[in-house]
Amino acid sequence: MKTSGLRPITRVPTWERKARCFLCVFGILLSVYALHVELSKESNPDYRAVCDLGESVSCSKVFTSRWGRGFGLVQFLVAEDHFLNQPNSILGIIFYTLQLSLGLSVSPRAAMLLVLSSWVSLAGSLYLASILLFVLEDLCLVCISTYVVNLVLMLVNLKRRSGLAVAREKAE
């Protein structure tokens, strides 16, 4: 076994830590706002969210639609009011918290989980974007912002995974 004098990666690069922190905190804030809008609209039908800019630019219309909970799919498996049929924003809060906490680890397993969860989030984003565009025919600025955050997080996670692979190769 040859030694190259390189040490294994023991900490997350500063650029990645800052980017991940910004993206995850922004994602959590977007998700918390989406949850606030949905709950406010459910308790007060006259509630008007800041992101409701017009008839076809309305985030509350999207969040309170059937696709705003369990991606519109869970209700086919359980009752509409079942605890598993949670708002998508709750899933977003869980996802961004997972991304933030797993991002602290430099292990290859954590890097793989980050990438896998990002693929799931991108698949969900594409699905919900198609619902937004073709079914609801709406423009939801909060939704689009989360799709962008998910895409950039995927790029950060792919960079992490490839950086770990290169470091592993150099160490061998």
C-alpha positions in Angstrom: 0.0 0.0 0.0 1.5 3.3 -1.1 1.1 6.3 1.0 0.9 9.6 -0.7 1.2 11.8 2.4 -2.5 12.9 2.0 -4.7 12.8 5.0 -8.3 11.6 4.7 -10.8 14.4 4.6 -11.7 15.2 8.2 -13.9 18.3 7.7 -16.4 19.7 5.4 -15.0 22.4 3.1 -15.9 26.0 4.1 -17.7 26.8 0.8 -19.8 23.7 1.1 -20.7 24.3 4.7 -21.8 27.8 4.0 -23.7 26.9 0.8 -25.5 24.0 2.5 -26.3 26.1 5.6 -27.8 28.9 3.4 -29.7 26.5 1.2 -31.1 24.4 4.0 -32.1 27.4 6.2 -33.7 29.0 3.1 -35.5 25.7 2.3 -36.7 25.4 5.9 -37.9 29.0 5.9 -39.8 28.4 2.6 -41.3 25.3 4.1 -42.4 26.9 7.3 -43.9 29.8 5.3 -45.8 27.3 3.1 -47.1 25.5 6.2 -48.2 28.9 7.7 -50.0 29.8 4.6 -51.8 26.5 4.4 -52.9 26.5 8.0 -53.9 30.1 7.9 -56.0 29.5 4.7 -57.6 26.5 6.3 -58.6 28.4 9.4 -59.6 31.6 7.6 -60.8 31.2 4.0 -60.4 35.0 3.5 -56.7 34.9 4.4 -54.5 36.4 1.7 -50.9 35.3 1.6 -48.1 37.6 0.5 -47.3 35.2 -2.3 -50.8 35.4 -3.7 -50.2 38.0 -6.4 -53.1 37.2 -8.7 -55.6 34.6 -9.9 -52.9 32.5 -11.6 -50.0 33.4 -9.3 -51.3 32.0 -6.0 -49.3 29.9 -3.6 -52.2 29.4 -1.2 -54.2 27.9 -4.1 -51.4 25.3 -4.5 -50.8 24.6 -0.8 -54.5 24.0 -0.1 -55.0 21.8 -3.2 -55.0 18.0 -2.9 -51.4 18.0 -4.1 -50.4 20.1 -1.2 -50.6 17.1 1.1 -48.8 13.8 0.6 -48.0 14.9 -3.0 -51.7 14.2 -3.7 -50.9 10.5 -3.6 -51.1 9.5 0.1 -54.8 10.1 0.2 -55.3 7.1 -2.2 -53.6 4.8 0.4 -55.1 6.2 3.6 -58.0 8.5 4.6 -57.6 12.2 3.6 -57.4 13.2 7.3 -55.0 10.4 8.3 -51.8 11.5 10.1 -49.7 10.1 7.2 -51.2 12.6 4.8 -49.0 15.5 6.0 -48.6 18.8 4.2 -45.7 18.7 1.7 -44.1 21.5 3.7 -43.6 19.2 6.7 -41.8 16.8 4.4 -39.7 19.8 3.2 -38.8 20.7 6.8 -37.7 17.1 7.4 -35.7 16.9 4.2 -33.8 20.2 4.7 -33.1 19.3 8.4 -31.8 15.9 7.2 -29.6 17.6 4.5 -28.2 20.0 7.1 -27.4 17.3 9.7 -26.0 14.7 7.3 -24.0 17.5 5.7 -21.9 17.8 8.9 -20.5 14.3 8.3 -17.7 13.6 5.9 -18.4 9.9 5.7 -19.0 8.3 2.3 -22.2 6.8 3.7 -23.5 10.3 4.6 -22.5 11.5 1.1 -24.5 8.7 -0.5 -27.5 9.4 1.7 -27.3 13.1 0.8 -27.3 12.3 -3.0 -30.1 9.7 -2.7 -32.4 12.0 -0.7 -31.6 14.7 -3.2 -32.7 12.5 -6.1 -36.0 11.8 -4.3 -36.5 15.6 -3.7 -35.8 16.3 -7.4 -38.2 13.6 -8.5 -40.8 15.2 -6.1 -40.0 18.6 -7.5 -40.4 17.5 -11.1 -43.7 15.8 -10.2 -45.1 18.8 -8.3 -43.8 21.3 -11.0 -45.8 19.3 -13.7 -48.9 19.4 -11.5 -48.3 23.2 -11.0 -48.0 23.8 -14.7 -50.4 21.4 -16.3 -53.1 20.6 -13.7 -53.3 23.7 -11.5 -52.1 26.1 -14.2 -50.7 28.3 -11.5 -47.4 30.0 -10.8 -46.3 29.5 -7.2 -43.2 31.5 -6.4 -42.5 29.6 -3.1 -42.8 26.3 -4.9 -40.4 27.3 -7.7 -38.0 28.6 -5.1 -38.0 25.2 -3.3 -37.4 23.5 -6.7 -34.3 25.7 -7.2 -33.0 25.0 -3.7 -33.5 21.3 -4.3 -31.5 21.4 -7.6 -28.6 23.4 -6.1 -28.5 21.1 -3.1 -28.2 18.2 -5.5 -25.3 19.8 -7.2 -23.6 20.5 -3.8 -24.2 16.8 -2.8 -22.8 15.5 -6.1 -19.7 17.7 -5.7 -19.3 16.3 -2.1 -19.5 12.7 -3.3 -17.1 13.2 -6.2 -14.7 15.1 -3.9 -14.7 12.2 -1.4 -14.1 9.7 -4.3 -11.1 11.7 -5.6 -9.7 12.0 -2.0 -10.1 8.2 -1.5 -8.3 7.5 -4.8 -5.4 9.7 -4.0 -5.1 8.1 -0.5 -4.8 4.6 -2.0 
